[in-house]
């Protein structure tokens, strides 16, 4: 029986029926747009100052190095403390860092070392913010709507990826690149206001983890003991390291391969976001999770990235970016939902911290590599490396294993 339009809408936007979730994602949406405005502006600023793909890769890695180093500890904090209050602290901190960067650019005193230092500070707050945001979604909507909420949240990230570069282009050409950072600083206030406006009586808080020795090791053993958690984490680590580095590869592809201007990069990153929105809406409707489905998406993702690497012209590359964006968000949301649904609430902060480490914390490793490959050979080769990482990730998910037995053992231990 075909699905009617009202049924389709109810299935895709089910989590939005929860008032707290509507408030939360409204603030998140505005903040995410601001984050993409700053992301584009920072890439353009570094290229203006250095004209170096390697410098761009190193600066991007500095922003995510604290996530790699601190996320496991941050995940334990998320399990121990009230997630809503923790998010208020991290959002205020992130806003202050963006304010400092914007003031320095507007004053004309900005240097590369200042960008790196502020990027490191941004990463420190992000290390706690990323797992807190992901784990808090389950407390807002409850377990029955978790997958749909995760997918809608990821779709919003990519709506922001469409709008953010456009707004950044307007700000850069009209009032200057410094105001992009100021706009992002202001956007964090919307998240804080949304968090303060939530009806706390309607939340589904998990019991805080008590202080005890060996909790980090316990969280890691728990994750590695579950096939539905360990395999997606390993797959995400590979893809996050070499494929998700579009903040480095796309500006260089626009400049070096297509000899374009800043507008060319905006078209590419905007198309990536447009495809991701379409992929996110499909993922919300399909509501599919699991490692086998994730393997198929990884294979499709590899094919789309190869298409982008071989694109002969900018219009073809724009079409390829739409395909890459759709595959990207489907891989991300399927993996994230698979991991969260498989994890116990008392371990969810530590598990989502491991996911953040695999997704974002891998950037300090991947960004310099992608930048160096682009400088030494071509951005096309750096994209090909990302496609190879997708194939390797698919092999990890497909490889024969005794996963069901280990899952049952781990579940029994958790019980």
Secondary structure as GFF3:
##gff-version 3
##sequence-region A 1 415
A	DSSP	alpha_helix	5	12	.	.	.	ID=ss1
A	DSSP	three_ten_helix	14	17	.	.	.	ID=ss2
A	DSSP	alpha_helix	19	50	.	.	.	ID=ss3
A	DSSP	alpha_helix	53	80	.	.	.	ID=ss4
A	DSSP	alpha_helix	83	107	.	.	.	ID=ss5
A	DSSP	alpha_helix	112	141	.	.	.	ID=ss6
A	DSSP	three_ten_helix	143	145	.	.	.	ID=ss7
A	DSSP	alpha_helix	146	174	.	.	.	ID=ss8
A	DSSP	alpha_helix	178	196	.	.	.	ID=ss9
A	DSSP	three_ten_helix	200	202	.	.	.	ID=ss10
A	DSSP	alpha_helix	215	224	.	.	.	ID=ss11
A	DSSP	alpha_helix	227	242	.	.	.	ID=ss12
A	DSSP	alpha_helix	246	252	.	.	.	ID=ss13
A	DSSP	pi_helix	253	257	.	.	.	ID=ss14
A	DSSP	alpha_helix	262	286	.	.	.	ID=ss15
A	DSSP	alpha_helix	291	309	.	.	.	ID=ss16
A	DSSP	alpha_helix	314	342	.	.	.	ID=ss17
A	DSSP	three_ten_helix	345	347	.	.	.	ID=ss18
A	DSSP	alpha_helix	348	356	.	.	.	ID=ss19
A	DSSP	pi_helix	357	361	.	.	.	ID=ss20
A	DSSP	alpha_helix	363	376	.	.	.	ID=ss21
A	DSSP	alpha_helix	379	398	.	.	.	ID=ss22
A	DSSP	alpha_helix	403	414	.	.	.	ID=ss23
###
